């Protein structure tokens, strides 16, 4: 993983001290909250419903054990003993006192972490495939290019005050685990027919009030020209994006107003007028960054593990966990381990200080000291020997982190909703908890198979409901909390925006509605169809009829 150089360290330390002065001025009354707002946002600090919230950057979701322990210690020292992992592969503290935030940031700076550009109208934390560097079928580690983008975009003078926030995601596999098609810019690294490695460049994806799937504006971009092409896109957006209406200020609105072809022509024209060598990195600098992402020294191991097979047979719960929570690794004898932060009845994405410490210990002992955060609010140990899986499972079980539900009906994405957020219309967390409790039987969950439920407490779609197989959107109806159901969404390589099923449902109706939909799917699926496959085969009307049929 990338390590700070002297420039990174100096930059972050200076920013902490600058913000310390700004906080002091706010506390003394020299700055009003309105004057303080743009300053705190550029440092990842929000004012939510009950308290300030600090969003900490985890670039492309990669953490060391030392960093995870520092996050755990900060939750003990400055918060309420827990933290929340987000859909942007970040971490949030929901209860820090304003006076303590500079000290919190100073503690994180000591382990090469910060909160810079996790909010504001700038290029946000660049996200990636949580299996990067470990996945089978990967062209190359996409985190190399995420780090290139991070260094280029941080404090970029031309792009620090964009029309609106800007999000970039990078993947290097055919199977998209980074939801690149619903980002302002999505990048897919692949080899063309000539064997050259480059990027498919997608622009204009995004959710919120007006959801769109990103459109390809360049089928193949040589990877060494990535930065100059990104700069051309950002220049077109910065100059022509709406600034008079925050709801129409995203690049997706600009692209769809002009059309993908005309927008692509503007970008190509801007790119041709640039001197790309002034922006693109020289080969030796790319090589320097690449070296930070060298693969661990994997042991030469057989593909199968007798101990794994034996323990899976003896311990049925472990066997189920292996089936649902582990994934194939590119190195023989290794596996990728997914850690669910969605216990039955729990709060999606939350982890206690003790749990974070436990994950750090397990990663240090069994996963080359490396942890990943997923955009689905879970954690990953990317490099675990198959022979060690049972020991890892037992350690996770002791920390109450061994729920075997990755990708299943209780592995729900949910925003904080009205329990925390001043923008929300409704609560999201209790709905997620009640759904997971309704489907608590893990055997039933495994039989249902892959089912992505995503819940947002308002139209801003922080819970990605638009791309849920079943999406749930909280809406205010004359002061009461109601929920709108969408069906057929996907954030993967087959990306689609879900269709609204019909009238809104009361809080008391939502869980029953999900159970109806799941029941109809189970009755009508064919062979190994997922919920999404059955929905697409049968069509929206059949599922709507099942949803709204009289009891």
Secondary structure, DSSP 8 states (H G I E B T S, - for coil): -----HHHHHHHHHHHHHHHHHHHHHHHTSS-HHHHHHHHHTTTEEE-SSSEEEEE--GGGEEEHHHHHHHHHHHHHHSSSEEEE-TTS-EEES---HHHHHHHHHHHHTTT---TTSSSSSB---EE-TTTTT-TT-SS-THHHHHHHHHHHTT-TTSSS-SS-B-EEEE-SSS-SS-GGGSSEEEEEEE-TTS-EEEEEEE--B-TTS-B--EEEEEEEEGGGHHHHHHHHHHHHHHHS--S-GGG-SHHHHHHHH-HHHHHHHHHHHHHHS-GGGTS--HHHHHHHHHTT---------S--HHHHHHHHH-HHHHHHHHHHEEE-SSTTEEEEEE----TTS-TTEEEHHHHHHHHHHHHHHSTTEEEE-TTS-EEEEEEEGGGHHHHHHHHHHTT-----TTSTT--EE--GGGT-TT-SS-SHHHHHHHHHHT--HHHHHHH----EEEESSTT-TT-GGGSSEEEEEEEETTEEEEEEEES-B-STT-B--EE-SS-EEHHHHHHHHHHHHHHHHHH--TT--HHHHHHHH-HHHHHHHHHS--
